[in-house]
Amino acid sequence: MGSIGHWGNDEMNERPKQPPDNNTMKADKIKQKKGRLGAEIQHKIGQQLRAMYTDVVNEGVPDRFAELLQRLDKQDQK
């Protein structure tokens, strides 16, 4: 029989070394930046917000809202 020391050998307890997980690496980078977005990401968000805002402005006011606003204006003038 082998000695007990053989079973406690580091070879048995060692796990194969693996490269760090990409998600872990990304999380570390995010922690380092402390919530700040890069200029490229800020620029892209700005473009998308401007595009959405332009779409909303160009939609105009629905007829029923325009009618309600007109009625409110008439009431204010009295």
C-alpha positions as CSV (number, residue, x, y, z in Angstrom):
1,M,0.0,0.0,0.0
2,G,1.1,3.5,-0.7
3,S,1.7,5.9,2.2
4,I,-0.9,8.4,3.3
5,G,1.4,11.2,2.2
6,H,1.0,10.1,-1.4
7,W,-2.7,10.8,-1.3
8,G,-2.1,14.3,0.0
9,N,0.3,15.0,-2.8
10,D,-0.1,18.3,-4.5
11,E,-0.6,16.5,-7.8
12,M,-4.0,15.2,-6.6
13,N,-5.2,18.6,-5.3
14,E,-4.0,20.7,-8.1
15,R,-6.6,22.0,-10.6
16,P,-5.6,22.5,-14.2
17,K,-4.8,26.1,-14.8
18,Q,-7.3,27.8,-17.1
19,P,-7.2,31.2,-18.7
20,P,-9.3,33.8,-16.9
21,D,-13.0,33.9,-17.9
22,N,-13.7,36.8,-20.4
23,N,-16.7,37.9,-18.3
24,T,-14.5,38.2,-15.2
25,M,-12.0,40.2,-17.2
26,K,-14.8,42.5,-18.5
27,A,-16.2,43.0,-15.0
28,D,-12.7,44.0,-13.7
29,K,-12.4,46.6,-16.5
30,I,-15.8,48.0,-15.6
31,K,-14.9,48.2,-11.9
32,Q,-11.8,50.1,-12.9
33,K,-13.7,52.7,-14.9
34,K,-16.1,53.4,-12.0
35,G,-19.2,53.7,-14.2
36,R,-17.8,56.1,-16.8
37,L,-18.6,55.5,-20.4
38,G,-16.1,55.8,-23.1
39,A,-16.4,58.7,-25.6
40,E,-17.4,56.3,-28.4
41,I,-20.3,54.9,-26.4
42,Q,-21.4,58.4,-25.3
43,H,-21.4,59.6,-28.9
44,K,-23.5,56.6,-30.0
45,I,-26.0,57.1,-27.2
46,G,-26.2,60.8,-28.1
47,Q,-26.9,59.9,-31.8
48,Q,-29.6,57.5,-30.9
49,L,-31.3,60.0,-28.4
50,R,-31.2,62.8,-31.1
51,A,-32.8,60.4,-33.7
52,M,-35.5,59.4,-31.2
53,Y,-36.2,63.0,-30.2
54,T,-36.4,64.1,-33.9
55,D,-38.9,61.3,-34.6
56,V,-41.1,62.4,-31.7
57,V,-41.0,66.1,-32.7
58,N,-41.8,65.3,-36.3
59,E,-44.8,63.2,-35.3
60,G,-46.7,66.3,-34.5
61,V,-49.6,66.7,-32.1
62,P,-52.6,64.3,-32.6
63,D,-55.8,66.1,-33.6
64,R,-57.6,65.3,-30.3
65,F,-54.8,66.9,-28.3
66,A,-54.8,69.9,-30.6
67,E,-58.6,70.3,-30.0
68,L,-58.1,70.0,-26.2
69,L,-55.4,72.6,-26.3
70,Q,-57.6,75.0,-28.3
71,R,-60.4,74.6,-25.8
72,L,-58.1,75.3,-22.9
73,D,-56.8,78.4,-24.6
74,K,-60.4,79.6,-25.2
75,Q,-61.1,79.1,-21.5
76,D,-58.0,81.0,-20.4
77,Q,-59.0,84.0,-22.6
78,K,-62.4,84.4,-20.9
